[in-house]
């Protein structure tokens, strides 16, 4: 077989192996990031419990921020709850 073809096939095989390793590494990094973010959220909630903060209000704000919705004021929220 032509040596150039063999060389290209070998390079492809090596590139595919590196790609697979990089994808696994990226998956691991994303999992670590998610875990660190979760740990930070848990720590913040626990610190609020000691300060007497309203945990449910904070969680609503976090959900609204993730959804891209402007956080509702307390009055707006009370109106919505009253209408329901």
N, C-alpha and C positions, 0 to 999 in steps of 0.2 A: 504494500500500500504506500501511497505517496507520503513522504515524511512531513510535508506541510499540512496535509489533512490530519495526520496523527497528532501533530503539534496543536492544531486548532481544537481538535476534539479533547485533548488533554487539558488545554486552557479552559474550555467550556466546563469540563467536569470540575476543575478546581474552583472556577468562579461560582458555579452552582453550590458547591460545598460551603464556600465562604458566605454566600447569600443565605443559606440555611442557618448557619451559625449566627449571622448578624440578625436574622429575624427572631431567633430564639433569644438572643441578648436583648433586643428591643422589647420583646414580650416581658422579659424579666424586669427590665427597667420600668416599664409601665406598671407592672404589678407592685414594684417597690414604691413608686410615686403614689399610687392609689393608697397603699398601706400607710405611708407617711402622712398623707392628707387626712385619712380617716383618724389616725392617731392624734393629729393636731385638733381636729374637730372634737374628739372625745375629751381631750385635755381642756379645751375651752369650755365645754359644757360642764365638766366637773368643777372647774374654777368658778363658774357662775353659780353653781349650787351652793357653794360656800359663801357667796356674796349675796344670796337671796335674789338673784336675777330671775326674770321670767324666761325660762327655758323654751317654752312653747312659742313665745313671741319671737325669740331669736331664731328658732328653727323655721318659722314661717318666713322670716326675712331671708334666710339662706335659700329656701326653696324658691322664693320670688326672684332672687338675684340669679339663680341658676336658670330659671325659666325666661329671664330677660324682661321680667315685668317690674315696673316701678313699684317699690314697696308701698302698700296701702297704709294710710294713717290709721290710728286707733279708732277715730271717729268713723271713717269709711268702713272699717272692718266691722264695727258694732252695727252700723246701718245694714250691711250685707247680712250679718248674722240675724238681725231683727227681722229682715224681710223674708228669710228662709223659713 
